[in-house]
């Protein structure tokens, strides 16, 4: 009986290292969002956002929803939806992203709330909201 157990243990020690083992800690896409205003984008009349995949695998079928709401009289009500496609995963220090910029499409005066959301068929949904201030077409964003 001891001899049989010893043979089984030796077989397991030989076979287990041959089996594929995934040593990577995270094999899922992970999306992050940054919202940018006129000071960070070329031109003074733009607002936009970036969806970055910081995970190790491709994020498939990524859709986004971008809104700007507010103003002194709540007259700013901008919304755009779109398809970002697939965003590849991280490759070493290199990350992949998708960006949208809306030039001269948001107009008004006063405090605003900017929200960008992203969904993917294989990643967790993410929403990012920042405060800002709109002066005509100029969008000032507080934070990222």
N, C-alpha and C positions, 0 to 999 in steps of 0.2 A: 504494500500500500504506500509506503514512504517512497519507494522507488518510482511508482506511477506518478505521485504528486511532484516529485523532483523533475521527471520528464516533462510534465505539463507546464511547470514553471519555466523550464528552459525553453520550451517551444514558444511560450508567451513572450519571453524576453527577446527572442529572435524575431518574432512576427510583428510585435507592436511598433518597433522603430520603422518598419517598412510602410506601415499605414500612413496615409497623409494626415498631418496634424496642422491645424490652422493656428499659428502662433500670434497672429495679429489680434490686438485687443478689440478692435471695432471694425467690422466689415459692413457697415451700413452707411448710406449717405447721411450727411448732417448739413442742413442748410442754415445759413446766417444771412441777415439783411442789414444793409447800411443805407440810410436816407441822406441825400445830399441836396444842398441848396445852392443858390446863385454864387456864393463865395467859393465853393469847391468845384464847380463846373465851369467850363469855359463859356463866358458870356454872362451877363447880369440878368437874364430873363428866363432862367431855367430852374427846374426842379426835377429830381429823379431818384432812382434807387438802384441798388446792386444786390443781387442774390448770389452768394458764394457757397460752393459746396466744399466744406472742410473735412468731409468724410473720406473714406478710402475707396468707395465704389460710386458708380454713376447714379445720379438721381434722374429717374425717368419721368417723362411727361410732366414737367414743371409748369404750373400756371401761376400767374400773379394777379393781384388786385391792388391798385394804387389809388388812394384817396387823399384829397386836401379839403378840409372843411373849416369854416370859421369866418373871421372878419368881424368888424365892428357891428354890422347889421346882419350877420350870418348869410351874406350874399355869396360867399365862396363855397362852392359845392362841386368839386372836380372829382371825377372818377374814371379810371381806365382799367380794363382787364385785358389780359393777353396770355399768349402761349410762349413760354421760354424754351421749350424743347427739352432735350436731355443735357444735363450739366455733368461732365466727367468728374470723377473723384480726384483726390489729392495724389500727386506724383512727387514724392519726396517733399521738398519745400515749395513746390509749385501747386497753386490752387487754381481752379477754373471758376468762372463767374459769368453772369448774364446781367447786363445793365439796361435800364430804360431811362431816357431823358425826354422831358416834355418842355420844349422851348415855346415861350409866349402863349401858353395855354391856361395858366392860372393867373387871374387878375383880381385885385381887390386891395383892401386896406384893413389891417388889424391882426389880432392874434389868431393863429391857425393851429390845427392838429393835423399832422401828416401820418398816414398809416399805410404800410405796405405788408401784404400777406402773401405767402407762397405755399402752394400745395404740390405734392408729388405722389406718384403712385407707389413709391417704395420708401419714402422718408416721412418723418413727422411734419405735420403742418406747423408753420411758424408765422407769427405776426410781430411786427415791430412798429412802435408808435413814438413819435417825437413831437415836441412843441415847436412852434416857429412864429414868425411875424411876416406878414405880406405887405409890401409897399409897392403898389402898382403891379408890375410884372416881376419885381425883385423879391425873392423868397429867402428869408433868413431862417436858418435851422439851428435850434439850440440842442446840441448833442448830435449823436449819429444814429 
